[in-house]
């Protein structure tokens, strides 16, 4: 049993929302545990032995409300101080990334190094505080300073390595894309798309493509195909296959009574899609989120077989197109609650090691945006950069297939900086895009949504007028000299 004290305004906390919290074990894999809050303490009973870390959505002064993680802690009779441990965990990660990135001897980085030392001194003050309440207060100061400097270190590292990529000519010809809504008019939105973006991602959910068995249609997407081809924009197709029940047709549940029947339906659907739209599509998102959704209770081997089948069919029927395996919820918090799923990095490693023929991974970096059954909890920029490094180490190119934050709305999944606004959204895009494109293995970054719909998560307003985020993307594209 792991226990952690929590304080508010110098007193033991009376309430705490644990809906975002989960434990993390070896190799950063979420583990199943029962989490409770009572008498000012979080009580975590893990179902596995060994040390574990707590990940939780936490308010950070000057940064926002973001997911933070303690170091891995061993069980002991006396409780830990959560505030102190969150600061310790953040500073440990900073030390690890500075070593990975070689950020010790850059003259321009000296002010950042001094801020890291300052945050470390605040942590020492928290550890040596006379009582738990004082330790929590000083721990919060250490958290605020360490998270802020961690983001600035990530931005500094990105600036250095993005300049190197530009000098070496390593940026691809079409690095910036945007996901469009087929239901939107192809008029003013297409004009704005033409100004900044190199390619368009067209959603093609099975539920809408084949609403009834054998009734195959996609008129909205087809109208965009014609527009995009005339404007010489590369077309990417989103979610050729997904196991997300919200994207699957109702008839499939009735027809596919077992895995073999489901596999046969998938094979037929994929063949139909490739036969009909193969000539239009430059890049297929072969399969998305197979690791995160398993309502059908498929085995690990069956999930990998579906990945293999869909990838193989693309190579056979659309050999000039690239195939991308989509990774959604890349921190894998869903695995702490559903043992039938697969941790995202393990799924990606198996896709590589088992010889599946695909060209790249597509990483989903949406934050504060509804993603169906799973909230997209906000992460700071250092966590974003570190995550990309972990997937990049697998040796496959990376596309940031969806990236975005809202410009308004609620903060249930966290918030970056302050309340979501046009200005905050623009700042996030400016930093996140530079961090992503500074990585030698990242080939493109795609905005989550072109124009606002029900949620305020586009880079254009409902009337297709530009938001500040659109202007930031245009500015970056100009800096890339493309």
VOPAGU-2260 file (C-alpha; in pm, 1 decimal, decimal comma):
REM VOPAGU-2260
SITE   aa  ch    i         X         Y         Z
SITE  UNK   A    0       0,0       0,0       0,0
SITE  UNK   A    1     126,6     344,1    -101,1
SITE  UNK   A    2       9,9     648,9      94,4
SITE  UNK   A    3      67,8    1016,1       8,6
SITE  UNK   A    4     -29,3    1322,4     213,2
SITE  UNK   A    5    -200,3    1611,1      33,3
SITE  UNK   A    6    -232,9    1967,6     166,4
SITE  UNK   A    7    -442,9    2270,5      74,6
SITE  UNK   A    8    -378,0    2614,5     224,3
SITE  UNK   A    9    -154,4    2471,5     493,0
SITE  UNK   A   10    -407,1    2212,1     608,1
SITE  UNK   A   11    -466,4    1847,6     513,1
SITE  UNK   A   12    -682,2    1846,2     200,1
SITE  UNK   A   13   -1049,5    1772,6     255,3
SITE  UNK   A   14   -1125,5    1670,0    -103,6
SITE  UNK   A   15    -926,8    1562,5    -409,0
SITE  UNK   A   16   -1036,6    1455,9    -757,1
SITE  UNK   A   17    -866,9    1126,1    -844,7
SITE  UNK   A   18   -1042,7    1070,0   -1177,7
SITE  UNK   A   19    -717,9    1140,3   -1365,2
SITE  UNK   A   20    -485,3     951,3   -1128,7
SITE  UNK   A   21    -318,0     617,3   -1193,8
SITE  UNK   A   22      -2,1     428,9   -1098,1
SITE  UNK   A   23     297,8     370,8   -1324,1
SITE  UNK   A   24     532,0      73,3   -1286,5
SITE  UNK   A   25     837,7     -59,9   -1468,4
SITE  UNK   A   26     916,6      74,7   -1816,9
SITE  UNK   A   27     661,7     354,6   -1762,0
SITE  UNK   A   28     370,9     111,3   -1804,6
SITE  UNK   A   29      50,2     205,6   -1616,1
SITE  UNK   A   30     -56,6     -56,4   -1364,7
SITE  UNK   A   31    -392,1    -140,6   -1213,9
SITE  UNK   A   32    -456,3     -19,2    -862,8
SITE  UNK   A   33    -735,5      94,1    -634,7
SITE  UNK   A   34    -700,1     462,9    -549,2
SITE  UNK   A   35    -889,2     628,0    -263,6
SITE  UNK   A   36    -872,5     962,9     -86,6
SITE  UNK   A   37    -953,8     997,8     282,5
SITE  UNK   A   38    -826,5    1194,9     583,0
SITE  UNK   A   39    -600,4    1409,0     366,5
SITE  UNK   A   40    -423,0    1112,2     207,9
SITE  UNK   A   41    -420,9     924,9    -120,6
SITE  UNK   A   42    -420,9     551,5     -55,3
SITE  UNK   A   43    -308,4     339,2    -350,7
SITE  UNK   A   44    -332,5     -39,5    -337,8
SITE  UNK   A   45    -149,4    -183,9    -636,7
SITE  UNK   A   46    -221,8    -526,6    -781,0
SITE  UNK   A   47     144,8    -575,8    -863,8
SITE  UNK   A   48     451,6    -584,4    -644,7
SITE  UNK   A   49     734,9    -338,5    -658,1
SITE  UNK   A   50     781,8      36,3    -657,0
SITE  UNK   A   51     536,2     253,5    -849,8
SITE  UNK   A   52     484,9     618,8    -934,4
SITE  UNK   A   53     163,5     818,3    -906,9
SITE  UNK   A   54      50,9    1023,1   -1208,0
SITE  UNK   A   55    -212,1    1288,3   -1140,1
SITE  UNK   A   56    -358,2    1607,2   -1289,0
SITE  UNK   A   57    -209,5    1883,4   -1073,3
SITE  UNK   A   58    -233,5    2264,9   -1060,3
SITE  UNK   A   59     103,9    2427,6   -1131,9
SITE  UNK   A   60     136,9    2801,4   -1078,4
SITE  UNK   A   61     225,0    2977,2   -1403,7
SITE  UNK   A   62     196,4    2658,7   -1611,8
SITE  UNK   A   63    -163,3    2540,9   -1575,6
SITE  UNK   A   64    -320,7    2214,8   -1465,5
SITE  UNK   A   65    -110,7    1935,5   -1612,1
SITE  UNK   A   66     -35,9    1569,7   -1552,6
SITE  UNK   A   67     262,7    1524,3   -1320,3
SITE  UNK   A   68     432,2    1211,4   -1191,5
SITE  UNK   A   69     620,8    1122,0    -875,5
SITE  UNK   A   70     932,9     906,8    -888,6
SITE  UNK   A   71     873,7     535,7    -833,9
SITE  UNK   A   72     811,7     491,8    -462,8
SITE  UNK   A   73     841,6     180,2    -248,6
SITE  UNK   A   74     573,0      91,7       0,2
SITE  UNK   A   75     649,8     195,2     358,0
SITE  UNK   A   76     456,5     240,8     683,1
SITE  UNK   A   77     468,1     621,5     689,4
SITE  UNK   A   78     306,2     825,3     408,7
SITE  UNK   A   79     497,4    1031,0     154,3
SITE  UNK   A   80     433,6    1400,0      94,9
SITE  UNK   A   81     277,3    1423,0    -253,0
SITE  UNK   A   82     392,0    1781,2    -314,6
SITE  UNK   A   83     754,5    1696,0    -238,1
SITE  UNK   A   84     746,0    1378,7    -446,5
SITE  UNK   A   85     595,3    1551,9    -750,8
SITE  UNK   A   86     878,4    1807,1    -736,3
SITE  UNK   A   87    1135,0    1530,0    -695,3
SITE  UNK   A   88     992,1    1340,6    -991,5
SITE  UNK   A   89    1000,1    1647,2   -1214,6
SITE  UNK   A   90    1362,4    1730,6   -1128,4
SITE  UNK   A   91    1467,0    1369,0   -1186,0
SITE  UNK   A   92    1317,9    1381,6   -1534,8
SITE  UNK   A   93    1491,9    1711,2   -1605,2
SITE  UNK   A   94    1827,4    1557,5   -1509,7
SITE  UNK   A   95    1761,0    1257,7   -1734,3
SITE  UNK   A   96    1662,2    1468,9   -2033,6
SITE  UNK   A   97    1953,4    1710,3   -1991,1
SITE  UNK   A   98    2183,3    1409,2   -2011,6
SITE  UNK   A   99    1997,6    1264,0   -2310,8
SITE  UNK   A  100    1999,1    1598,3   -2490,3
SITE  UNK   A  101    2349,7    1702,5   -2385,7
SITE  UNK   A  102    2223,3    2028,8   -2233,3
SITE  UNK   A  103    2512,7    2105,8   -2000,6
SITE  UNK   A  104    2765,9    2317,7   -2189,0
SITE  UNK   A  105    2567,5    2556,5   -2410,9
SITE  UNK   A  106    2657,3    2915,4   -2315,4
SITE  UNK   A  107    2308,7    3037,2   -2408,2
SITE  UNK   A  108    2162,7    2781,6   -2173,5
SITE  UNK   A  109    2333,9    2907,0   -1857,3
SITE  UNK   A  110    2029,0    3103,0   -1731,2
SITE  UNK   A  111    1823,2    2784,2   -1766,3
SITE  UNK   A  112    2082,5    2577,7   -1579,3
SITE  UNK   A  113    2074,0    2832,5   -1296,2
SITE  UNK   A  114    1695,7    2802,6   -1278,8
SITE  UNK   A  115    1728,0    2423,3   -1253,6
SITE  UNK   A  116    1970,4    2471,1    -961,8
SITE  UNK   A  117    1724,9    2712,3    -800,3
SITE  UNK   A  118    1441,6    2459,6    -830,1
SITE  UNK   A  119    1667,3    2193,7    -682,1
SITE  UNK   A  120    1739,8    2418,3    -382,0
SITE  UNK   A  121    1366,8    2466,3    -331,6
SITE  UNK   A  122    1326,2    2088,9    -329,0
SITE  UNK   A  123    1596,8    2059,7     -62,1
SITE  UNK   A  124    1412,1    2324,5     142,3
SITE  UNK   A  125    1095,1    2117,3     109,7
SITE  UNK   A  126    1267,4    1796,7     215,6
SITE  UNK   A  127    1421,7    1967,2     521,0
SITE  UNK   A  128    1109,3    2164,9     617,7
SITE  UNK   A  129    1007,7    2145,6     987,0
SITE  UNK   A  130     664,0    1996,0     920,0
SITE  UNK   A  131     456,3    1843,1     640,8
SITE  UNK   A  132     250,0    2156,4     572,9
SITE  UNK   A  133     562,6    2367,1     522,8
SITE  UNK   A  134     714,3    2091,1     308,9
SITE  UNK   A  135     403,2    2090,6      88,9
SITE  UNK   A  136     417,4    2467,7      46,7
SITE  UNK   A  137     784,3    2465,3     -52,2
SITE  UNK   A  138     727,1    2157,7    -264,8
SITE  UNK   A  139     466,5    2349,2    -466,2
SITE  UNK   A  140     723,1    2624,4    -524,9
SITE  UNK   A  141     971,7    2365,2    -647,1
SITE  UNK   A  142     706,4    2212,4    -874,4
SITE  UNK   A  143     620,2    2547,5   -1031,6
SITE  UNK   A  144     982,6    2639,7   -1099,2
SITE  UNK   A  145    1089,7    2295,1   -1221,3
SITE  UNK   A  146     795,2    2245,7   -1460,2
SITE  UNK   A  147     843,9    2595,4   -1603,5
SITE  UNK   A  148    1217,1    2549,8   -1656,9
SITE  UNK   A  149    1156,4    2200,9   -1798,8
SITE  UNK   A  150     935,4    2353,6   -2067,2
SITE  UNK   A  151    1193,1    2622,5   -2141,0
SITE  UNK   A  152    1470,7    2363,0   -2166,5
SITE  UNK   A  153    1258,9    2169,8   -2415,7
SITE  UNK   A  154    1201,3    2482,9   -2621,2
SITE  UNK   A  155    1572,3    2571,2   -2608,2
SITE  UNK   A  156    1666,1    2220,3   -2720,5
SITE  UNK   A  157    1408,4    2240,3   -3001,3
SITE  UNK   A  158    1542,5    2572,4   -3127,2
SITE  UNK   A  159    1898,6    2438,0   -3142,4
SITE  UNK   A  160    1811,0    2118,0   -3324,6
SITE  UNK   A  161    1549,3    2269,6   -3555,7
SITE  UNK   A  162    1814,6    2512,1   -3679,4
SITE  UNK   A  163    2044,9    2216,9   -3741,1
SITE  UNK   A  164    1775,4    2033,5   -3939,5
SITE  UNK   A  165    1716,6    2342,7   -4151,9
SITE  UNK   A  166    2086,9    2394,0   -4222,5
SITE  UNK   A  167    2123,5    2025,8   -4316,2
SITE  UNK   A  168    1812,9    2035,8   -4535,6
SITE  UNK   A  169    1644,8    1756,9   -4336,6
SITE  UNK   A  170    1291,9    1901,5   -4325,6
SITE  UNK   A  171    1059,9    1714,6   -4560,8
SITE  UNK   A  172     890,2    1897,3   -4846,9
SITE  UNK   A  173     540,7    1864,8   -4699,7
SITE  UNK   A  174     577,3    1888,9   -4320,8
SITE  UNK   A  175     258,8    2069,8   -4213,3
SITE  UNK   A  176     -92,8    1936,2   -4259,4
SITE  UNK   A  177    -442,2    1977,9   -4125,9
SITE  UNK   A  178    -738,8    1753,0   -4062,8
SITE  UNK   A  179   -1053,4    1874,3   -4239,3
SITE  UNK   A  180   -1419,8    1811,7   -4167,5
SITE  UNK   A  181   -1577,1    1660,8   -4482,7
SITE  UNK   A  182   -1912,6    1809,5   -4381,9
SITE  UNK   A  183   -1769,4    2162,7   -4408,0
SITE  UNK   A  184   -1809,4    2361,7   -4727,1
SITE  UNK   A  185   -1518,3    2326,1   -4967,4
SITE  UNK   A  186   -1522,8    2700,8   -5040,0
SITE  UNK   A  187   -1367,6    2943,6   -4786,5
SITE  UNK   A  188   -1217,9    2663,6   -4572,8
SITE  UNK   A  189   -1033,8    2523,0   -4873,9
SITE  UNK   A  190    -899,0    2869,1   -4955,3
SITE  UNK   A  191    -754,5    2903,0   -4604,9
SITE  UNK   A  192    -616,4    2548,9   -4615,9
SITE  UNK   A  193    -439,6    2639,0   -4938,4
SITE  UNK   A  194    -254,8    2930,6   -4775,6
SITE  UNK   A  195     -63,1    2737,3   -4510,4
SITE  UNK   A  196     -97,6    2360,1   -4519,0
SITE  UNK   A  197      85,7    2110,8   -4738,6
SITE  UNK   A  198    -156,2    1821,3   -4704,2
SITE  UNK   A  199    -505,6    1747,2   -4577,8
SITE  UNK   A  200    -619,0    1457,3   -4362,4
SITE  UNK   A  201    -968,0    1339,6   -4455,0
SITE  UNK   A  202   -1157,2    1138,3   -4188,6
SITE  UNK   A  203   -1316,7     827,5   -4334,8
SITE  UNK   A  204   -1487,6     646,8   -4042,6
SITE  UNK   A  205   -1632,2     307,6   -4122,7
SITE  UNK   A  206   -1959,9     402,9   -3951,9
SITE  UNK   A  207   -2020,8     675,0   -4212,0
SITE  UNK   A  208   -1860,1     503,9   -4512,6
SITE  UNK   A  209   -2074,0     190,0   -4479,7
SITE  UNK   A  210   -2373,9     271,8   -4254,2
SITE  UNK   A  211   -2548,3     -49,2   -4367,0
SITE  UNK   A  212   -2388,0    -373,3   -4470,4
SITE  UNK   A  213   -2294,9    -341,2   -4836,3
SITE  UNK   A  214   -2415,9      22,0   -4861,7
SITE  UNK   A  215   -2083,7     185,3   -4945,8
SITE  UNK   A  216   -2076,5     566,8   -4970,1
SITE  UNK   A  217   -1859,1     871,5   -4900,1
SITE  UNK   A  218   -2002,6    1171,6   -5087,8
SITE  UNK   A  219   -1869,9    1434,1   -4845,3
SITE  UNK   A  220   -1514,5    1301,5   -4858,4
SITE  UNK   A  221   -1529,1    1262,3   -5236,7
SITE  UNK   A  222   -1618,7    1628,1   -5284,7
SITE  UNK   A  223   -1306,1    1723,9   -5089,4
SITE  UNK   A  224   -1094,5    1481,0   -5292,5
SITE  UNK   A  225   -1174,6    1672,0   -5609,8
SITE  UNK   A  226   -1099,4    2009,7   -5448,3
SITE  UNK   A  227    -771,3    1894,0   -5296,0
SITE  UNK   A  228    -649,3    1733,7   -5616,0
SITE  UNK   A  229    -715,5    2053,6   -5812,0
SITE  UNK   A  230    -514,6    2246,2   -5552,1
SITE  UNK   A  231    -236,1    1986,0   -5567,8
SITE  UNK   A  232    -261,7    1901,4   -5200,3
SITE  UNK   A  233    -155,6    1557,6   -5083,2
SITE  UNK   A  234    -446,4    1361,4   -4935,2
SITE  UNK   A  235    -412,9    1149,4   -4622,1
SITE  UNK   A  236    -692,6     912,6   -4522,4
SITE  UNK   A  237    -767,6     884,7   -4151,7
SITE  UNK   A  238    -859,5     558,6   -3981,1
SITE  UNK   A  239    -888,1     297,8   -4250,3
SITE  UNK   A  240    -953,9      71,9   -3951,7
SITE  UNK   A  241   -1012,2     141,5   -3585,7
SITE  UNK   A  242   -1146,8     -68,7   -3298,7
SITE  UNK   A  243   -1308,7     235,6   -3136,6
SITE  UNK   A  244   -1676,1     131,1   -3109,0
SITE  UNK   A  245   -1785,9     491,7   -3172,9
SITE  UNK   A  246   -1634,7     467,3   -3523,9
SITE  UNK   A  247   -1768,7     122,8   -3617,3
SITE  UNK   A  248   -2106,0      64,4   -3788,0
SITE  UNK   A  249   -2390,2     -78,3   -3579,1
SITE  UNK   A  250   -2449,5    -362,1   -3822,5
SITE  UNK   A  251   -2098,0    -493,7   -3762,2
SITE  UNK   A  252   -2182,9    -580,3   -3401,8
SITE  UNK   A  253   -2470,7    -796,7   -3522,1
SITE  UNK   A  254   -2283,0    -954,9   -3811,8
SITE  UNK   A  255   -1946,8   -1028,2   -3648,7
SITE  UNK   A  256   -2026,1   -1276,9   -3373,6
SITE  UNK   A  257   -1663,2   -1387,4   -3332,8
SITE  UNK   A  258   -1311,5   -1282,3   -3427,6
SITE  UNK   A  259   -1305,3   -1474,7   -3756,1
SITE  UNK   A  260   -1621,5   -1302,6   -3878,4
SITE  UNK   A  261   -1490,9    -963,3   -3766,0
SITE  UNK   A  262   -1161,6   -1026,4   -3948,1
SITE  UNK   A  263   -1347,6   -1119,2   -4267,1
SITE  UNK   A  264   -1556,8    -801,2   -4248,7
SITE  UNK   A  265   -1242,2    -595,6   -4192,6
SITE  UNK   A  266   -1067,5    -754,1   -4489,9
SITE  UNK   A  267   -1364,4    -688,3   -4716,3
SITE  UNK   A  268   -1397,4    -327,3   -4595,8
SITE  UNK   A  269   -1027,6    -249,9   -4637,8
SITE  UNK   A  270   -1026,1    -399,1   -4987,9
SITE  UNK   A  271   -1327,7    -188,7   -5085,6
SITE  UNK   A  272   -1166,1     128,4   -4954,0
SITE  UNK   A  273    -836,3      65,3   -5129,3
SITE  UNK   A  274   -1002,3     -30,4   -5455,1
SITE  UNK   A  275   -1223,9     279,0   -5460,5
SITE  UNK   A  276    -997,1     547,7   -5315,2
SITE  UNK   A  277    -645,4     413,7   -5363,5
SITE  UNK   A  278    -571,9     645,4   -5661,8
SITE  UNK   A  279    -650,2     953,3   -5448,3
SITE  UNK   A  280    -461,6     874,9   -5128,5
SITE  UNK   A  281     -94,6     951,4   -5065,4
SITE  UNK   A  282     -90,0     822,0   -4705,8
SITE  UNK   A  283    -324,6     578,6   -4532,5
SITE  UNK   A  284    -363,0     567,6   -4157,9
SITE  UNK   A  285    -377,7     189,6   -4164,6
SITE  UNK   A  286    -518,8     133,6   -3819,0
SITE  UNK   A  287    -573,9     362,6   -3522,1
SITE  UNK   A  288    -595,9     292,1   -3152,9
SITE  UNK   A  289    -601,9     -87,1   -3180,7
SITE  UNK   A  290    -401,2     -89,2   -2857,9
SITE  UNK   A  291    -646,9     134,5   -2667,0
SITE  UNK   A  292    -989,8      -4,1   -2761,3
SITE  UNK   A  293   -1089,7    -364,5   -2715,6
SITE  UNK   A  294   -1463,8    -381,6   -2667,7
SITE  UNK   A  295   -1460,5    -706,3   -2867,3
SITE  UNK   A  296   -1220,3    -868,9   -2618,5
SITE  UNK   A  297    -973,3    -973,4   -2885,1
SITE  UNK   A  298    -647,1   -1134,2   -2777,6
SITE  UNK   A  299    -309,9    -966,5   -2819,4
SITE  UNK   A  300    -233,7   -1196,1   -3113,8
SITE  UNK   A  301    -564,6   -1114,2   -3283,2
SITE  UNK   A  302    -505,0    -739,7   -3251,2
SITE  UNK   A  303    -161,5    -777,4   -3404,9
SITE  UNK   A  304    -308,9    -990,4   -3684,7
SITE  UNK   A  305    -559,7    -716,9   -3770,5
SITE  UNK   A  306    -271,1    -469,9   -3780,5
SITE  UNK   A  307     -75,4    -700,3   -4008,4
SITE  UNK   A  308    -368,7    -769,2   -4243,7
SITE  UNK   A  309    -460,1    -404,4   -4297,3
SITE  UNK   A  310     -95,2    -305,6   -4351,3
SITE  UNK   A  311     -35,7    -591,9   -4595,1
SITE  UNK   A  312    -344,2    -505,9   -4801,2
SITE  UNK   A  313    -218,0    -150,1   -4846,6
SITE  UNK   A  314     117,3    -276,6   -4972,7
SITE  UNK   A  315     -58,4    -511,7   -5212,3
SITE  UNK   A  316    -336,2    -288,6   -5346,3
SITE  UNK   A  317    -195,1      63,3   -5303,9
SITE  UNK   A  318     182,5      16,7   -5326,9
SITE  UNK   A  319     254,9     380,8   -5409,3
SITE  UNK   A  320      87,1     498,8   -5087,7
SITE  UNK   A  321     250,7     511,1   -4746,4
SITE  UNK   A  322      97,6     334,5   -4448,1
SITE  UNK   A  323      91,4     474,8   -4095,5
SITE  UNK   A  324      -3,1     297,3   -3773,3
SITE  UNK   A  325    -191,4     540,1   -3548,7
SITE  UNK   A  326    -105,4     562,6   -3178,5
SITE  UNK   A  327    -375,7     732,5   -2974,8
SITE  UNK   A  328    -354,5     817,8   -2601,9
SITE  UNK   A  329      23,9     762,7   -2623,0
SITE  UNK   A  330      86,0     782,1   -2247,4
SITE  UNK   A  331    -132,8     475,0   -2205,5
SITE  UNK   A  332    -336,8     580,3   -1901,7
SITE  UNK   A  333    -628,3     368,2   -2028,7
SITE  UNK   A  334    -425,5      52,5   -1957,6
SITE  UNK   A  335    -449,7     117,7   -1583,0
SITE  UNK   A  336    -825,4      57,1   -1607,9
SITE  UNK   A  337    -864,6    -202,1   -1884,1
SITE  UNK   A  338    -640,3    -512,3   -1881,8
SITE  UNK   A  339    -769,3    -617,3   -2224,3
SITE  UNK   A  340    -583,9    -329,6   -2389,2
SITE  UNK   A  341    -212,7    -297,6   -2474,8
SITE  UNK   A  342      32,9     -29,5   -2354,9
SITE  UNK   A  343     103,3     195,9   -2656,4
SITE  UNK   A  344     481,0     159,9   -2658,5
SITE  UNK   A  345     456,7    -220,7   -2629,5
SITE  UNK   A  346     213,7    -228,4   -2921,4
SITE  UNK   A  347     448,7     -11,1   -3127,0
SITE  UNK   A  348     749,6    -226,7   -3037,8
SITE  UNK   A  349     562,0    -542,4   -3141,7
SITE  UNK   A  350     456,4    -384,4   -3471,3
SITE  UNK   A  351     823,5    -321,3   -3549,1
SITE  UNK   A  352     971,6    -645,3   -3417,3
SITE  UNK   A  353     709,6    -876,2   -3569,8
SITE  UNK   A  354     788,9    -762,7   -3922,6
SITE  UNK   A  355     464,0    -584,7   -4007,7
SITE  UNK   A  356     511,7    -387,4   -4330,2
SITE  UNK   A  357     432,5     -23,0   -4257,3
SITE  UNK   A  358     613,0     305,3   -4311,6
SITE  UNK   A  359     567,8     518,3   -3999,8
SITE  UNK   A  360     385,6     578,5   -3673,7
SITE  UNK   A  361     123,8     849,3   -3636,4
SITE  UNK   A  362     113,1     996,6   -3285,0
SITE  UNK   A  363    -198,1    1166,0   -3144,6
SITE  UNK   A  364    -104,0    1478,5   -2945,3
SITE  UNK   A  365    -443,5    1628,7   -2867,5
SITE  UNK   A  366    -484,3    1783,1   -2522,0
SITE  UNK   A  367    -789,2    1919,3   -2347,3
SITE  UNK   A  368   -1001,6    1783,0   -2633,5
SITE  UNK   A  369   -1268,4    1517,3   -2609,7
SITE  UNK   A  370   -1141,0    1187,5   -2751,6
SITE  UNK   A  371   -1445,4     975,3   -2686,7
SITE  UNK   A  372   -1434,4     758,8   -2376,0
SITE  UNK   A  373   -1087,2     879,5   -2274,1
SITE  UNK   A  374    -997,8    1239,7   -2180,6
SITE  UNK   A  375    -682,3    1381,1   -2340,5
SITE  UNK   A  376    -511,7    1506,8   -2025,1
SITE  UNK   A  377    -281,2    1805,1   -2067,4
SITE  UNK   A  378      96,2    1743,8   -2052,5
SITE  UNK   A  379     376,5    1996,7   -2032,6
SITE  UNK   A  380     618,0    2049,4   -2321,1
SITE  UNK   A  381     899,3    1846,7   -2168,8
SITE  UNK   A  382     669,7    1544,7   -2145,7
SITE  UNK   A  383     571,9    1594,3   -2510,9
SITE  UNK   A  384     936,3    1608,0   -2617,8
SITE  UNK   A  385    1028,8    1305,6   -2405,0
SITE  UNK   A  386     740,5    1099,1   -2541,8
SITE  UNK   A  387     848,2    1165,8   -2899,7
SITE  UNK   A  388    1201,8    1056,8   -2810,0
SITE  UNK   A  389    1071,7     723,3   -2679,2
SITE  UNK   A  390     876,1     646,6   -2995,4
SITE  UNK   A  391    1154,8     779,3   -3216,4
SITE  UNK   A  392    1392,8     527,3   -3061,3
SITE  UNK   A  393    1196,1     247,3   -3232,7
SITE  UNK   A  394    1359,2     336,8   -3563,8
SITE  UNK   A  395    1048,2     430,4   -3761,8
SITE  UNK   A  396     961,8     779,3   -3889,1
SITE  UNK   A  397     703,2     969,4   -3687,1
SITE  UNK   A  398     410,5    1179,2   -3804,9
SITE  UNK   A  399     224,2    1388,2   -3548,9
SITE  UNK   A  400    -100,8    1284,3   -3706,8
SITE  UNK   A  401    -323,2    1489,1   -3476,1
SITE  UNK   A  402    -206,0    1785,6   -3270,0
SITE  UNK   A  403    -416,8    2047,2   -3103,1
SITE  UNK   A  404    -567,8    2218,9   -2801,7
SITE  UNK   A  405    -893,2    2415,4   -2776,3
SITE  UNK   A  406    -927,3    2792,6   -2780,6
SITE  UNK   A  407   -1208,9    2787,0   -2527,3
SITE  UNK   A  408   -1432,5    2559,9   -2326,0
SITE  UNK   A  409   -1398,4    2364,8   -2003,4
SITE  UNK   A  410   -1089,0    2245,3   -1822,2
SITE  UNK   A  411   -1194,4    1893,0   -1727,0
SITE  UNK   A  412    -886,3    1740,7   -1889,5
SITE  UNK   A  413    -654,7    2014,6   -1763,7
SITE  UNK   A  414    -536,8    2344,9   -1900,6
SITE  UNK   A  415    -209,0    2487,4   -2025,5
SITE  UNK   A  416    -104,0    2829,1   -1894,6
SITE  UNK   A  417    -448,0    2963,3   -1797,5
SITE  UNK   A  418    -805,1    2942,0   -1921,9
SITE  UNK   A  419    -816,7    2822,6   -2281,5
SITE  UNK   A  420    -823,4    3117,7   -2520,6
SITE  UNK   A  421    -716,4    3212,1   -2871,9
SITE  UNK   A  422    -385,0    3343,7   -2737,3
SITE  UNK   A  423    -309,8    3031,6   -2530,8
SITE  UNK   A  424    -396,1    2804,8   -2823,4
SITE  UNK   A  425    -161,4    3003,4   -3049,0
SITE  UNK   A  426     125,7    2984,6   -2799,4
SITE  UNK   A  427      78,0    2608,5   -2763,5
SITE  UNK   A  428      93,3    2553,3   -3140,0
SITE  UNK   A  429     404,1    2769,9   -3173,1
SITE  UNK   A  430     595,3    2570,2   -2909,7
SITE  UNK   A  431     461,6    2220,8   -2981,5
SITE  UNK   A  432     524,6    2242,0   -3356,7
SITE  UNK   A  433     883,7    2358,6   -3310,9
SITE  UNK   A  434     953,1    2081,4   -3059,1
SITE  UNK   A  435     809,1    1816,6   -3289,6
SITE  UNK   A  436     985,5    1934,4   -3605,5
SITE  UNK   A  437    1320,1    1959,7   -3424,0
SITE  UNK   A  438    1325,4    1580,5   -3390,3
SITE  UNK   A  439    1521,5    1412,3   -3672,1
SITE  UNK   A  440    1267,3    1129,8   -3692,0
SITE  UNK   A  441     955,0    1351,8   -3712,5
SITE  UNK   A  442     849,8    1406,0   -4073,0
SITE  UNK   A  443     527,4    1601,5   -4036,5
SITE  UNK   A  444     288,1    1768,8   -3795,6
SITE  UNK   A  445     -86,9    1777,0   -3857,0
SITE  UNK   A  446    -333,4    2012,3   -3691,9
SITE  UNK   A  447    -629,7    1836,2   -3528,9
SITE  UNK   A  448    -900,6    2045,0   -3695,5
SITE  UNK   A  449    -909,4    2318,3   -3958,7
SITE  UNK   A  450   -1227,4    2504,2   -3856,1
SITE  UNK   A  451   -1428,0    2505,3   -3534,7
SITE  UNK   A  452   -1719,4    2267,0   -3505,9
SITE  UNK   A  453   -1913,5    2198,3   -3186,2
SITE  UNK   A  454   -1590,7    2236,5   -2988,8
SITE  UNK   A  455   -1358,8    2536,2   -3020,1
SITE  UNK   A  456   -1065,0    2324,5   -3132,2
SITE  UNK   A  457    -995,6    2446,8   -3485,2
SITE  UNK   A  458    -740,1    2701,2   -3605,9
SITE  UNK   A  459   -1015,8    2882,0   -3796,4
SITE  UNK   A  460   -1339,1    3020,5   -3656,9
SITE  UNK   A  461   -1678,9    2888,1   -3762,6
SITE  UNK   A  462   -1684,7    3139,4   -4048,2
SITE  UNK   A  463   -1336,8    3021,4   -4158,3
SITE  UNK   A  464   -1167,1    3343,6   -4047,8
SITE  UNK   A  465    -818,6    3279,3   -3903,0
SITE  UNK   A  466    -741,5    3249,9   -3533,8
SITE  UNK   A  467    -401,5    3350,4   -3390,0
SITE  UNK   A  468    -303,2    2980,3   -3398,2
SITE  UNK   A  469    -343,9    2979,8   -3776,8
SITE  UNK   A  470    -115,9    3282,5   -3797,7
SITE  UNK   A  471     146,0    3110,0   -3578,5
SITE  UNK   A  472     147,5    2805,3   -3806,7
SITE  UNK   A  473     182,9    3033,5   -4110,1
SITE  UNK   A  474     473,3    3212,3   -3940,5
SITE  UNK   A  475     649,8    2883,6   -3867,0
SITE  UNK   A  476     602,0    2765,3   -4223,6
SITE  UNK   A  477     762,9    3085,5   -4347,1
SITE  UNK   A  478    1054,3    3035,6   -4105,0
SITE  UNK   A  479    1105,6    2690,8   -4249,4
SITE  UNK   A  480    1153,7    2860,4   -4588,8
SITE  UNK   A  481     912,8    2628,0   -4759,5
